[in-house]
Amino acid sequence: MKKLLFLFASITLLSCSKNDDDNSTSTTGNIVAKWHLTSILENGKPITGYTCNTNFDITEFTSSGQSITKYSDKNSSNVCTQYTDNGTYTLSDNILTDVQKNGTIKIYEAKYKIKELTATSLKLETISVFEANSNGSNPYTSNYTDGEEVKVYTKTN
C-alpha cells in the first residue's frame, strides 16, 4: 500500500510541475552596461525593416540610474540618423521602467519585463510605451500582450 501511495504521489507531483520556458526569466547578469539592439521579435519571430535600429541603437544603463539611449531613424533624405535621449530608469521585480522628461514633463515612459539578463545578453519584453510631444501634448500609450514585442540586446564594450 505504501508503494502505491508513493507512486500516486510521485505521478501527481510530476504531472503538476511545469517548466514553461516562455515565462522563465534568467537574471544572472547586471543591467549596468551598454547594450546594442540586435533584433526585435514579434510574437517570437524576428521582424524586418529596422536596419537603422539594429545597426545603430545602443542603450546604456548607468549605476546612478541614468539611461542614455542612442537610437536611429531615417531622416527626410532616407538616411539613417542617430539621435540621443537621456532619461532615468528603475528596476523592480524584473520590471524595467525607462522614463524621459523635458524638464518636469514626462514625454516618454517604457515598461519592460526582463526575459533574460546574462553577462552578455539582454531580452526586454515590452509591456507598455507612453509617448508625448516635448510639451506633453498628444499623449499616447500602447499596451502590449505577452510576447508581442521582445527587444534583444548584446553587451558592448
Steps between C-alpha positions, in 0.01 A plus 500: 500500500785741582653436156168578334464827695860595416440426132177703500669793680796491258274500195293784645807713576656438161180574312449825692850632450535708188808643335366784290802647318293789364442629853842423643741779573878472517640799687856411590651807337524868583285754316771767548670495160469612137261284300482480120161417348547198272142405417136557576271199533128516439315202646829310506602573141763752385350797320669682215509863401699623797851504354561853627416383850693173497806671351513804728275472809688484832355544846719555804379447855729662755553413866347837595163418337555692177401362160666627185332383183654549160237406245476531126238592248501597137499873435319675214782396264445132598838487678535335841561771758588441863336694782563496875247512784590516867276370774483303819415139566377292790508126543253320727390135496648444151310802362717767341343846469679756281380862524601809303390850589517845352559694822224371727275380215504127436527447125590130490462198724557138403443202725669169427505158658855368512481164324874441506796676657838329486856629481463552122129491414189702583144428384231752585133418445302820443210547741402857414629817336383856570601781265415870486625809321779701667237719670301197624222535246352219291577224750471147368536167678546160336446186705648171386395141555739235633772428245368749246825698485837395637816703446822301493829666600862396531745666737752736343832624636 
